[in-house]
Amino acid sequence: MWRGNQPVSDLEYALRDLHDVTYQNWAGDSFTFEDMIDLSYTNGIVVLHHGKIIYERYLNGMQLHTLHAWASGSKSMTGTIAAMLAHEGLFDLDEGASISWGSDW
């Protein structure tokens, strides 16, 4: 994601080859990390581990500074960040649930 004209937060690189990392889905089928990237039509992926970038890749014509419409990905990221902040005691999930959307919703 391009940061625009805002200050950058430098992240160190500690690149690792994740292509052969395997996982098993809910149905019991095994896939590699590379399979996941191909099957999910991924355009760009960055994997952070302990504050360092361990994997970064752009596909389908995307590049580091290419703008990308996140759509449902932004909802997933927002939920993940909220869960992390709640775990650290910085966000109250019960308080967030009381948001009123008003009569227009």
C-alpha positions in Angstrom: 0.0 0.0 0.0 1.4 3.3 -1.0 1.5 5.7 2.0 1.0 8.9 0.0 2.8 11.9 1.4 2.7 10.8 5.0 5.8 9.8 7.1 6.9 6.2 6.5 7.4 3.6 9.2 10.5 1.7 8.3 10.2 -2.1 8.5 13.2 -4.3 8.3 13.4 -7.2 5.9 14.2 -10.7 6.9 13.0 -12.5 3.8 12.2 -16.1 3.9 11.1 -18.6 1.2 7.5 -19.5 2.0 6.5 -21.2 -1.2 6.7 -24.7 0.2 5.0 -23.9 3.6 2.0 -26.2 3.7 -1.4 -25.9 5.5 -4.5 -27.9 5.6 -8.0 -26.4 5.0 -11.2 -27.3 6.9 -11.9 -30.1 4.4 -8.5 -31.7 5.1 -7.0 -30.8 1.7 -3.3 -29.8 1.9 -2.0 -26.8 0.0 1.3 -24.9 -0.2 1.6 -21.2 0.4 2.2 -20.9 -3.4 -1.0 -22.7 -4.1 -2.9 -20.3 -1.8 -1.5 -17.3 -3.7 -2.5 -18.8 -7.1 -6.0 -20.1 -5.9 -6.9 -16.8 -4.2 -6.1 -14.5 -7.2 -3.7 -12.5 -5.0 -2.4 -9.3 -6.4 0.0 -8.4 -3.7 1.0 -9.9 -0.4 3.2 -8.9 2.5 3.8 -11.2 5.4 5.1 -9.6 8.7 6.7 -11.7 11.5 7.9 -10.0 14.7 7.8 -6.6 13.0 9.9 -7.6 10.0 8.8 -8.2 6.4 9.5 -11.9 5.7 7.7 -12.2 2.4 6.6 -9.6 -0.2 5.3 -10.3 -3.7 3.2 -8.5 -6.3 1.3 -10.3 -9.1 -1.1 -9.6 -12.0 0.6 -6.4 -13.0 0.6 -4.9 -9.5 3.7 -3.1 -8.2 4.8 -1.6 -4.9 3.1 1.8 -5.7 0.0 0.5 -7.6 -3.3 1.7 -6.1 -5.6 -1.2 -5.4 -9.3 -1.4 -4.4 -9.4 -3.5 -1.3 -13.1 -4.1 -1.1 -13.7 -7.0 1.3 -10.0 -7.2 2.3 -10.4 -3.9 4.2 -13.2 -5.4 6.3 -11.0 -8.3 7.2 -8.0 -6.1 8.1 -10.3 -3.8 10.2 -11.6 -6.8 12.1 -8.1 -8.2 12.6 -6.8 -4.9 13.9 -9.8 -4.5 16.2 -9.2 -8.0 17.6 -5.5 -7.2 18.2 -6.3 -4.0 20.0 -9.0 -5.7 22.1 -6.4 -8.4 23.1 -4.0 -5.6 24.2 -6.8 -3.9 26.2 -6.8 -0.9 23.9 -10.3 -1.4 22.4 -13.5 -2.5 24.1 -15.4 -4.9 21.8 -18.6 -4.5 23.9 -18.4 -0.7 23.6 -17.9 -0.9 19.9 -21.0 -3.1 19.6 -23.2 -0.3 20.9 -22.7 2.0 17.8 -26.0 3.4 16.5 -26.3 3.6 12.8 -29.3 6.0 12.9 -32.6 5.7 11.1 -31.1 5.9 7.6 -29.7 2.4 7.9 
